[in-house]
Amino acid sequence: MKPVLGAVMSGAIGPGRGLLGINIQGRHNPKQKESYRYEPGDGVLEFANREDQSDVRDGTDYSANGELAFPVGTGDLKLTGFVVHTDRTESETSREYEDLTSVDPADLTVLTPQFEDISQDNYTLAAAITQKMFGGETGFSGDFTRFSEDVVSTEVETEYDPYPDVDDFGGTRTFSDTVDRAWSLRIDHKHPIGMATLEIGADYNNKKRDGDIAEAEIDSPGDAYPDPEPVTGGFYTIEEERIDPFAMVSGTSGAFSWEAGMRYEHTTSKIVDRVTDISGKADYGFILPSGHIRFQLNDQDRISLSAVRTVRRPNFDSLAPVLLEEEPIDESDFLGNPDLKPENAWGFDIGYERRLGARGVSGVNFFYRDISDLIELTSTGEVSSSGDGLVFQPRNVGNGQVWGVEFDFSAPLTVIGLPNTGLFLNYSWLNSSLTDPVDGRDRRFNDQAKSVLNVGFIHDVPEWGASFGTSYRKQGSAFSQVQGETVKTTYGGDLEVFVEKRFGEHFTLRLTGSNLLDAHKDEVFNKWDTIADQLSGDVDALDEFERETEKAGPVFQLVGRVSF
């Protein structure tokens, strides 16, 4: 049972307006996992062990936001602020057995409890002002964001031979402190030019992270943890600075509306290992043109075309030069890559949209992206610290393409006599192409779902002052291949249902049930010791075969809203 509490108030303050809101959101997310591992033997796969794992994440978010807007000179000044504090714990217990179904302690081979205590603080302060000047409108804005996270993680692994005789023992306590700070400034000016509008300006962004990761280890039960020491690359600083000037012209002429723009993004970054003083630098710039055209065929139909170049920089988690054990998944390790290059892509879209009556719309959009320096999580080929997994690292794996089609529909069912029933549907089909760095064959992007479906309806009953509805989400399967491992992932469907009742003009009660189908996430792992074994296709060449199932169970939420 977790609380949800929120309040918001707004009103006039002198010549301006103000808004203040607070929110408390409780979260509880329990998951159960089962893994079955097999090893090759004489052309068949023989059972090796089973792992049962419980993973419970419990926490509370406390947030507040405020806004103040009032006229200044020939324009407006807006001040905003946002703050969030999170307390969260993650409790995970793993038990490995030598039997397919037994939970008898006599069959227990490994017991691994893990506990994380997480505290996060995040706040943003922003200001923006607009003024009429130089024959147009000029805007100035700036914001500052700070995010800090403190995590204390304790993991203890005990091996038995047999239970309760301890064969091996190890405990690790990790202290992770991260502070992110970001400054952003912007100036822009809009000026009419005949039937068009010119907008010019520049953005400045500065982001900095200080990361401190240290750990302490024990090798006997009951021992006290010693003072922690920095992990490899664990004390680091990353700073990124960007200057992005831009210009855009937009206008409308009859049935045509259009936009054409150019943006130059220049980035400098520096990564420093504060223990060894080893540093790395990057300096790069991209010219990013864009163009958009919309053609109104008639009152109901519209066609849109666009072409744009974009850039995606590596996130700081990927750049940090640190080796993290048991990340991103159990038994595997994660090694950051300070030498990552940014992805850049040319994108092309063509879409058709049709209005259906007064409130309905349907549309279809085709898209294509040509990507350079694609970033994927890859295997280094090294065995992880657990001895049962791999060391993964984000790398630029080459150039690739992704394409697909998206269909949208949303409209009341007035045509069949149900004006108070709204139906919505969204379906996306995706495909991609990349030369695999392991076997040189063409494949899809790793972990890319083949399709995503969202469908549902909402029905309003005015005479009862009530409404109800449902939505269903289904994600297609995904595949991943890295050196030493392939993974196929399938997902169950997520069904959500709600019922809402209005009492008078001011009070509403809403009951929502999520994940009512108790959807499973199922993964199949094939693992090899060498690339030659991986390319052989021989069952006996496998090092391990594993099936894993994860489920979280349904969630119910009851929320009352009152306005006055």
C-alpha positions, 0 to 999 in steps of 0.5 A: 500500500503506497500513498499518492497525494497532490495539490496545486493552486493558481491565481492572480498575483498583482498584474501577473499569475502564480502557480504552486504545486506539491506531490507525494508519489509512492512506488512499489515494484516487485518482480519475480525471475526464474532462470533455467541454465543448460550445458551441452552434452553429446549433442543435447542440452542437459540441465545445469541449475535453476535460479529463483530471484525476487526483486522488490523496489520500494520508494517515495518521490516528494516534489514541488513546483512553482511558476510566476509570470507577469508583464514586464515592459513590452513582454512577459517574464516567467520564473519557474522552479522544480524540486524532487527528492526520492528515497528508494530501496532495492532488495534482491535475493537470488537462490540457485538450485541443482534441481528443476523444481526443488526449494529444499535447502539441501539442493541450494548451491548459491545464496546472494542477497543484495540491498541498495539504499538510494537517495536522489535530489533534483532541482531546476530553476529557470527564467525567461523573458520576451520583449518586442524590439528591433521590429520583432520579438526577442527572447532571453532564457536560462536555467540551472539544473542540479541532480545528486544521487547517493547509493549504498549497495551491499551484496553478499554471495555464499556458495554451499557444498552442500548446504549448510556447509560454506564452500566460498563466501564474498561480500561487497559494499559499494558507495556511489556518489554522483553530482550532475550540474547543467547550465543552459542559456538561450537568445532568439529573435523572431522577425517578420519578412513579408509573408514569412518569419525569420528566427535566429538565435543561439543556445549555450549548454554546459554540463558537468558530472563528478562521480565517486565510486568506491567499494569495500570487500570481505571474505569471511562471514561476520567480518567488518567492512574495511574503508572503501577504496576507489574502483577502477576509473571510479573517481572521475569528472566529465564536462561538456560544453556546447554552443549552437547558433541557429536560423529558421525561416517559416511561412504559409502560402495558400495550401502550403506551409513550410519551414527551413532551418540550419543549426550548427552544434559545436561540442567540446568535452573532457573526461578526467580520471581524478586518481590517475590524472589521465584525461581525454578530450573531444572536439566536434561540430555538426551542421544540421539542416532541416526542412518541412513542408505541409500541403493542405489538400482540402479541409480534411486531408493533409500531406507532410514531408520532412528532411532533417539531420540530427546528432545524438551525443553519448550520455555520461553513463556511457562515457564514464571510465568506470568498471561496474560489476553486475551491470547492466544485468546480473552476472555481467559487468559494464565498462564505460567508453570515454572514446565514444563518438556521437551518432549522427543521422539523416532522417526523411519522413512522409505522412498523410493525415485525414480529419474524421468529423469534428474530433477524429483523426487518422494518419500514416507516416513513413520514415527512414534514418541513415545513421553513422557511428551507431552506438550499441552495447557490445561485448568485450569478450572478457569474462565478468567478475562473477565468472558466469557473464561477460564484460559489456561496453558501449561502442560505435559499431558502424553505419546502419539504417532504420525504417518503418511505418506508423499508423494512428487513429483516434475518433468517437464512434459517432458513425455507428451510434456511439458518440460517447465512445472514443477509440484510439489505435497506434501501430508502429512497424520497425526494421533496420539493417547493420553489418554485425561486427561479430560475423559480418552478416546483415542484422537488425539493430540490437534490442529493437522491437519489431512492432509496437501496438497500442489500442483502447477505448474510453466510454462516457456515461453522462447520465451516471456521471461516470466513464470507463475504458481500457488500453492494451499494449503489445511490444514485438520480439527483439534480438541482440547479438554480441561477441559470446552471446545472443539474446532473444526477448519476447514480451507479454501484453499489458492490459489496463482498465479504469473506472471513473465516477464524478460526484457533484461538480468538484469530486472525482474518484478513479480506480485503475488496474494495470498489468492485469494480464500479469505479462511476462518478459521472456529471454533466451540466452545462448553463450559461447567461449569463442567467436569460432564456437559462436559461428559454428552453429553446433550445439556442443559448441555452446558454453551455456543455454539459459531461459529467463522469465520475469513478471511483476504482477498487477497493480491497482490504484485508487485516486480521488480528485477535488477542485474548489 
